[in-house]
Every structure is written in structure tokens, then in C-alpha cells.
Amino acid sequence: MAKSSSSKSPSKKAYAAAGVDVDLGNQVKSKIHGMVKGTHGPEVLGKVGGFGGLFRPDFKGMKDPVLVSSVDGVGTKLKLAFAANRHDTVGQDLVNHCVNDIAVIGAKPLFFLDYIGAERLEPEVFQQILKGFTKACKEAGCAIIGGETAQMPGMYQRGEYDLAGTIVGVVDRPKMIDGSQIRVGDLIVGLPSTGLHTNGYSLARNVLFDKMGLALSDKPDGLTKTIGEELLRVHRNYQPALAGLAPGVVKGLAHITGGGLVDNLPRVLPEFCDAVIDTGSWKVPALFQIIEKGGKVDHEEMYQVFNMGIGMTVVVRAKDAAAVTKQLKGKVIGRIEKGSGVVRFA
């Protein structure tokens, strides 16, 4: 016998009482398509909200198209978003971080999918996060074609959530950048970061708030913005600038994320090459200096935890370095020498 509509009501109320409000979730998610459709081109089929996102790529002009994918999160930078009650920047952070991770192979982003896990879906917070996703995807020429939003009471503290994102891009195999052509004598161009990006926040929070006793609204000497504003600066997307370089100029790219210059540059070095970095070739932003001094952090460890003001490195022939530096508004920060595939500091 079919159950009456009245018999279904207690079940819904029981689920909401347990912490999962299905109706609220549907209400919040009902606006998704309207927000993300601005990222869609003719390749996107259907609407967001189905069981799977649909993307019909056009690989005309490519000899051997290779799909490139990456997945990442924002880490404990989210703690700053919670404390400041600002949630649009972390959405941009996630997209840009993912875009950069495939850009180092020479890939152009095609589409992005997100995951949001929360204690409870707060409509205003959800809208801000999605606004950040949409803004960054539009700027990257990347479509949002789907995602997952989960209410999980008991998994998160009240008002907290987690983010993860997956990106898929494409590169023509003959144009892939893998570092295999790097040779002794090449130079390393560093591109400035916009701050901590999305790494090192556990140490930064421990030093700035626990050890130094600073507040989000404080503005220590050397900073042009408050601590909160500095820490929430959006992770820079380097892909558009890199895509403007002449084909064949770039020999290797490293996105300087967790592990800093110490651990990320070796990922693209041939085993017979070292990257020798001149740490005096650029001015380390004040925020990193405050963290180092305030936390009495070892100088070398700083370069393994933080990007120290360099968010992307570009390895080029010495004869191309001046033109690349000018075009990308970067600086030559090091050189390639004979070695064993590690980073050394001059």
C-alpha cells in the first residue's frame, strides 16, 4: 500500500533534526545553474545538477591531445575564511591552484568540478563560495560542469566546511612541458606570488595568532593591509600569462606550493641538474619576514614551507631569459648547474 503524504513528513523532520535539512539543501542548490552558466560554452551539454557533467570537447588543431587532470584543496586557509566570515576568496584559491597545477605541463583548462562538505549548508556562505568558483573559472576560461555538496553533521564544527576541486585540461602532446630539455646553463625566472597562496597556513596561524597574539584586524609594520586581508589574498592564476609565451621557449615550470622551492623545483629537474637559487635576487614580502622572525623559524625551513614571494618558476635558455622576464614581469632568481636533481641556495 502506498504511504500517504502525511506519513512522509515525520521522516523529513527526523532527518532535519539529525542535522541534515534536505529542503534547505535543495533550496540552496537550486540557484547553482544560474550562477555557473556564465562559465559555459557550447562544449557544455545539459545543466549542472545531473548525475554527471557533460562536456563535448573540440580538439581540432591538435595532433595528439592529452587530457591532464588534478585535484586539490585549500587546506587550513579555510580557518581564516571562517574567522573573517569571508568565503569568496577561498573559492578562487581552489580554482586557481588547480589551474596552475596543470598549467606547468602546458595544459589549458577545460572544466572544473567542486566538492563542498559542511556541517550545515548556510545559504549566504554557499553563495559566496560559488561566486568565487565562478569568478575564477570565467577568468581561466574554464567551465564548471558539476560538483557535490554534502551536509555532514558531526564531521565538522558549526559554521565550518571543507573544499576540494578537480580540474581537467588538455595539451597537445608535442607541446607538453616536462623538464626533460632542461640543461646546465639554463636560467630560472621567478614570478611573484600574491602572498601565501594556499600553503603554510598551519604554521602561519600558529606564529601570528598563538605566538605573537595578533588579531585579524592588526597591521604590523611593513604590511599595507591587515593580517586578515594579507592572509586571504587570492592565489594567483599564472596560466594566461604563461600561455602567451612563444612555443618552445619554456623548458620547465614548477608551481611553488606546499614544499616551497625546496621540494617543488626538483619535480621538473633532470637527475643530472641542480637548481641554484639566489635568495637575494628578489625582495621577500614582509609577511614572510614577520612569520620567520615572530616564530623564530629556521631560515631554510621557510623556503620549504612557504613560497617566499615566488609562486611559479620558469626554466628557459639563458638567451631567452631577458625577454621572458620582461613579458612575465618576473626576475631571474637562479640557474641550472650540474648536480643530482636538488635545489641549492646561493
C-alpha positions in Angstrom: 0.0 0.0 0.0 1.3 3.5 -0.9 2.1 5.7 2.1 0.1 8.9 2.5 1.9 12.2 2.2 1.3 12.9 5.9 3.3 9.7 6.8 6.3 11.1 5.0 6.5 14.3 7.0 7.9 12.8 10.2 10.7 11.2 8.3 11.8 14.5 6.8 11.6 16.2 10.1 13.6 13.5 11.7 16.4 13.9 9.2 16.4 17.7 9.7 16.5 17.1 13.5 19.5 14.9 12.9 21.3 17.7 11.2 20.6 17.2 7.5 18.0 19.6 6.1 17.2 18.2 2.7 14.8 21.1 1.8 17.4 23.7 2.7 19.9 21.8 0.6 17.6 21.8 -2.4 16.8 25.5 -1.9 20.5 26.4 -1.8 21.5 24.3 -4.8 18.5 25.5 -6.9 20.5 28.6 -7.8 23.7 26.9 -8.9 22.9 26.7 -12.6 22.1 30.4 -12.8 25.4 31.3 -11.3 27.7 29.0 -13.2 26.1 29.2 -16.7 28.3 32.2 -17.4 31.3 29.7 -17.4 29.6 27.5 -20.1 30.5 27.4 -23.8 28.9 25.3 -26.5 31.0 22.3 -25.3 28.9 22.0 -22.1 25.8 19.9 -22.6 22.9 19.8 -20.2 22.6 21.6 -16.8 24.6 21.3 -13.6 22.8 19.0 -11.2 22.6 15.7 -13.1 24.4 12.6 -12.1 27.3 13.5 -14.3 28.7 16.6 -16.0 28.7 16.6 -19.8 31.5 18.2 -21.8 32.0 17.7 -25.6 35.5 18.9 -26.4 36.8 20.1 -29.7 40.4 19.1 -30.2 40.7 20.4 -33.8 44.2 21.7 -34.5 45.8 19.3 -32.0 48.0 16.5 -33.3 47.8 14.3 -30.2 45.5 15.7 -27.5 46.3 14.6 -23.9 43.9 15.1 -21.1 45.6 16.5 -17.9 43.8 16.3 -14.5 44.5 17.4 -11.0 42.7 17.5 -7.6 43.4 19.7 -4.7 42.1 21.6 -1.6 42.6 24.9 0.2 44.0 23.5 3.4 43.8 25.4 6.7 43.4 28.7 4.9 39.8 27.9 5.4 40.2 28.7 9.1 40.9 32.3 8.1 37.8 32.4 5.9 35.7 31.1 8.9 37.3 33.7 11.3 36.9 36.6 8.9 33.5 35.4 7.7 34.6 35.9 4.1 34.2 33.0 1.7 34.5 34.2 -1.9 38.3 34.3 -1.9 38.8 30.6 -1.0 36.7 29.6 -3.9 39.0 31.5 -6.3 42.0 30.0 -4.5 40.9 26.5 -5.2 40.2 27.0 -8.9 43.5 28.9 -9.4 45.6 26.4 -7.6 44.2 23.6 -9.7 44.7 25.6 -13.0 48.3 26.2 -12.1 49.0 22.6 -11.4 48.1 21.6 -14.9 49.5 24.7 -16.5 53.0 23.6 -15.6 52.6 20.8 -18.2 51.4 23.3 -20.7 47.7 22.4 -20.4 44.7 24.6 -21.0 41.9 24.1 -18.5 38.6 22.7 -19.9 36.3 22.1 -16.9 36.2 22.1 -13.2 34.2 20.2 -10.6 33.9 21.0 -6.9 33.2 19.3 -3.6 31.8 21.1 -0.5 31.4 19.2 2.7 29.7 21.2 5.5 28.3 20.8 9.0 25.2 22.6 7.6 24.6 24.5 4.4 24.4 28.2 5.1 22.9 29.9 2.0 25.0 33.1 2.2 28.2 31.2 2.7 27.4 28.8 -0.1 26.6 31.7 -2.5 30.0 33.4 -1.6 31.9 30.2 -2.3 30.2 29.6 -5.6 30.7 33.2 -6.5 34.5 32.6 -6.1 34.4 29.5 -8.2 32.5 31.3 -10.9 34.8 34.3 -11.0 38.0 32.3 -11.2 36.6 29.9 -13.8 35.5 32.7 -16.0 38.9 34.3 -15.8 40.6 30.9 -16.6 38.2 30.1 -19.5 37.1 27.0 -17.6 33.6 25.6 -17.3 32.0 24.5 -14.1 30.1 21.4 -15.1 29.2 19.8 -11.7 30.1 19.0 -8.2 28.9 17.6 -4.9 27.6 19.4 -1.8 27.2 17.4 1.4 25.7 18.2 4.8 27.5 16.1 7.4 26.7 17.0 11.0 29.2 15.6 13.4 32.0 15.7 10.8 32.6 19.5 11.1 32.4 22.2 13.7 29.4 24.5 13.5 30.0 27.0 10.6 32.9 25.1 9.1 33.2 23.3 5.8 35.9 21.8 3.5 36.5 22.3 -0.2 38.1 20.2 -2.9 38.3 20.6 -6.6 39.1 18.6 -9.7 40.2 20.1 -13.0 40.6 18.6 -16.4 42.6 20.3 -19.2 44.2 19.4 -22.4 47.6 19.8 -24.0 48.9 18.7 -27.4 51.5 16.0 -26.7 54.2 17.6 -28.9 53.9 20.8 -26.8 53.9 19.1 -23.4 56.4 20.7 -20.9 58.1 18.1 -18.7 61.5 19.5 -17.8 63.4 16.8 -19.9 65.0 19.5 -22.0 66.5 21.4 -19.1 70.3 21.7 -19.3 73.2 23.1 -17.4 73.4 26.9 -18.1 69.7 27.5 -18.3 68.2 30.3 -16.1 65.3 30.2 -13.7 62.8 33.0 -13.8 60.6 33.6 -10.8 57.1 35.0 -11.0 55.8 36.9 -7.9 53.1 35.4 -5.7 50.3 37.3 -4.2 51.0 36.1 -0.7 51.0 32.7 1.0 48.6 31.4 -1.8 47.2 28.2 -0.3 50.2 26.7 1.7 51.8 27.0 5.1 48.7 28.3 6.9 49.0 26.0 9.8 52.4 27.4 10.7 51.4 30.9 9.8 48.4 30.8 12.1 50.4 29.3 14.9 53.0 32.0 14.7 50.8 35.0 14.0 47.9 34.3 16.4 49.2 31.8 19.0 52.8 33.0 19.5 52.5 36.7 18.5 49.0 37.3 19.7 47.9 39.2 16.7 44.4 39.7 15.5 42.9 39.7 12.0 42.5 43.4 12.2 46.1 44.2 13.2 48.5 45.7 10.7 52.1 45.1 11.8 54.9 47.3 10.4 55.7 46.5 6.8 52.2 45.5 5.8 49.9 47.6 3.7 46.9 45.6 4.7 45.6 44.0 7.9 46.8 40.5 8.8 43.4 39.1 7.8 43.5 40.8 4.4 47.0 39.6 3.7 46.3 36.0 4.6 43.2 36.0 2.4 44.9 37.3 -0.7 43.8 35.2 -3.7 46.1 32.6 -5.1 47.4 33.9 -8.4 46.5 32.2 -11.7 49.6 32.1 -13.9 48.2 30.1 -16.8 47.1 33.1 -19.0 50.5 34.7 -18.8 52.3 31.5 -19.5 50.1 30.7 -22.4 51.2 33.9 -24.1 54.9 32.8 -24.3 56.2 31.7 -27.7 56.1 28.0 -28.3 59.3 26.1 -27.3 60.6 28.9 -25.1 59.8 27.2 -21.8 61.8 24.2 -20.7 60.3 23.6 -17.3 57.7 25.0 -15.0 57.2 24.5 -11.2 54.2 25.7 -9.3 55.6 26.6 -5.9 53.1 25.2 -3.4 53.5 23.0 -0.3 57.2 22.2 0.0 58.2 25.6 -1.3 61.1 26.0 -3.7 63.0 23.2 -2.0 60.6 20.4 -2.9 58.8 21.7 -6.0 61.6 22.6 -8.4 63.1 19.1 -8.2 59.9 17.7 -9.6 60.9 19.1 -13.1 64.7 18.7 -12.9 66.6 16.1 -14.8 68.6 13.9 -12.4 71.9 15.4 -13.5 70.8 19.0 -12.8 70.6 21.2 -9.7 68.6 24.4 -9.4 70.8 27.0 -7.7 68.6 29.8 -6.2 69.9 33.3 -5.3 67.7 34.2 -2.5 68.9 37.8 -2.7 67.6 38.3 -6.2 64.1 39.3 -5.1 62.6 41.0 -2.1 60.8 38.6 0.2 57.4 40.1 1.1 57.0 41.5 4.6 54.5 38.9 5.8 57.0 36.1 5.4 59.6 38.1 7.3 57.2 38.7 10.1 56.4 34.9 10.3 60.1 34.0 10.3 61.1 36.5 13.0 57.9 36.1 15.1 58.1 32.4 15.2 61.9 32.1 15.2 61.5 29.8 12.2 64.7 28.5 10.7 65.5 30.4 7.5 66.0 27.4 5.4 62.7 25.8 6.6 60.9 29.0 5.5 61.8 28.1 1.9 60.4 24.6 2.3 57.1 25.7 3.9 56.3 28.9 2.0 56.6 30.2 -1.5 58.5 33.2 0.0 57.1 35.5 -2.7 57.7 33.3 -5.7 54.6 31.4 -6.9 55.9 30.0 -10.2 59.3 29.3 -11.7 60.1 29.2 -15.4 63.2 27.5 -16.7 64.5 28.9 -20.0 67.6 29.2 -22.1 69.9 32.0 -21.0 69.4 33.8 -24.3 65.6 33.9 -23.7 65.7 34.9 -20.1 65.6 38.7 -20.6 62.6 38.6 -23.0 60.7 36.1 -20.8 61.4 38.1 -17.6 60.1 41.3 -19.3 57.0 39.7 -20.7 56.0 37.9 -17.4 57.2 40.7 -15.1 59.4 38.3 -13.3 63.0 38.1 -12.2 65.9 35.8 -12.8 66.3 34.1 -9.5 68.7 31.2 -10.3 70.5 29.0 -12.7 70.8 25.3 -13.6 74.1 23.7 -12.7 75.4 20.1 -12.8 74.2 18.1 -9.9 71.8 15.4 -8.7 68.3 16.9 -9.1 68.1 19.1 -6.0 67.7 22.7 -5.0 70.7 24.6 -3.6 70.7 28.1 -2.3 73.5 30.5 -3.2 
